[in-house]
């Protein structure tokens, strides 16, 4: 009985860490410099899905950089996002689970 309790305790208190992205620059403050606003309200996302709570479909972990790439792919003239907001949207159900990183922001062009 103690062995079962020990195994359950390990399962309940175990955790993990995953890398969710790499950003070239990130700042909550205004940065000096010139850039052209291309479009406001751009949204991108990267998702991971599981069936039956643990069988992955596609990628195992969504990343911030893939969500930003998705947003910028929708605006060909843009090469960065400002005023970005990051969200982690999670749906947990027995048959189907999803974990999405969503980014919303203003697409800008920094190059001439």
Residue, then its C-alpha position, 0 to 999 in steps of 0.5 A: x500500500x505504501x508503494x502505491x501511495x509513493x508512486x501516486x505522490x511522485x506523479x502528483x508532484x512531478x513537473x517539467x520545464x520546456x523552452x517556449x521561445x527565443x526573442x531577439x529583443x524584448x522590452x516593456x519600455x519604449x525604444x528609440x528608433x524609427x519604424x513603419x507601422x504596417x498593420x495593427x491587431x496582427x494575431x499568430x499562434x502555435x499549438x500542440x494537440x493531444x488525443x486521449x490525454x497523452x498521444x501527441x498530434x504534430x509538435x509536442x510543445x508550442x513556441x513563442x517564436x513560431x507564434x510570432x513567425x505565424x503572425x509575421x507570415x500574414x503580413x509580408x512587409x513586416x519583420x517585427x511586432x511591437x506592443x505584443x501581448x502573449x497568451x497561453x490558451x489551454x483546453x483540457x478534456x479527456x479525449x482532446x487537449x490543446x495548448x496554444x501560444x497566441x501572440x497579438x501585436x502591431x506589425x512593423x517594418x524596421x528596414x527601409 
